[in-house]
Amino acid sequence: MPELTDAQLDQLMVDLGLAQPARRRGHPPLAPCGTVSAYQRHVRKGEPIDEACRRANTEANRKQTGAGKTLAPITNHGTTGGYKRHLYRGEAPCEDCLSAERDRSREQHRVRRAQQRQTGGAS
């Protein structure tokens, strides 16, 4: 069997997963596990994602998207704005807000019908 050079031996150890590849001068060190950068590196290289990196990524996503924030209470019940706030939250609108939205919708329909009568078209 031929003798391996130090560089070949180092590359063989990296290929077998027994060692990390040597960093070239001028490159920053790898981010430690438990950071978003390490999570992204795991994903990019197809490596298994450890729990610390997964937690760091989840927390960063929560901060960015605002998940888990407490919404202020709806103060304008009985208006179309209150109705829209209920929908934004994924709630069923209260009766006062639903009634206000129905009134707005009826008025809008009435105005459009009147405009159609004036122009003589049904567009």
Secondary structure in CASP SS format (residue, H / E / C, confidence):
PFRMAT SS
TARGET T0000
AUTHOR 0000-0000-0000
METHOD secondary structure of the structure
MODEL  1
M C 1.00
P C 1.00
E C 1.00
L C 1.00
T C 1.00
D H 1.00
A H 1.00
Q H 1.00
L H 1.00
D H 1.00
Q H 1.00
L H 1.00
M H 1.00
V H 1.00
D H 1.00
L C 1.00
G C 1.00
L C 1.00
A C 1.00
Q C 1.00
P C 1.00
A C 1.00
R C 1.00
R C 1.00
R C 1.00
G C 1.00
H C 1.00
P C 1.00
P C 1.00
L C 1.00
A C 1.00
P C 1.00
C C 1.00
G C 1.00
T C 1.00
V H 1.00
S H 1.00
A H 1.00
Y H 1.00
Q H 1.00
R H 1.00
H H 1.00
V H 1.00
R H 1.00
K H 1.00
G C 1.00
E C 1.00
P C 1.00
I C 1.00
D C 1.00
E H 1.00
A H 1.00
C H 1.00
R H 1.00
R H 1.00
A H 1.00
N H 1.00
T H 1.00
E H 1.00
A H 1.00
N H 1.00
R H 1.00
K H 1.00
Q H 1.00
T H 1.00
G C 1.00
A C 1.00
G C 1.00
K C 1.00
T C 1.00
L C 1.00
A C 1.00
P C 1.00
I C 1.00
T C 1.00
N C 1.00
H C 1.00
G C 1.00
T C 1.00
T H 1.00
G H 1.00
G H 1.00
Y H 1.00
K H 1.00
R H 1.00
H H 1.00
L H 1.00
Y H 1.00
R H 1.00
G C 1.00
E C 1.00
A C 1.00
P C 1.00
C C 1.00
E H 1.00
D H 1.00
C H 1.00
L H 1.00
S H 1.00
A H 1.00
E H 1.00
R H 1.00
D H 1.00
R H 1.00
S H 1.00
R H 1.00
E H 1.00
Q H 1.00
H H 1.00
R H 1.00
V H 1.00
R H 1.00
R H 1.00
A H 1.00
Q H 1.00
Q H 1.00
R H 1.00
Q H 1.00
T H 1.00
G C 1.00
G C 1.00
A C 1.00
S C 1.00
END
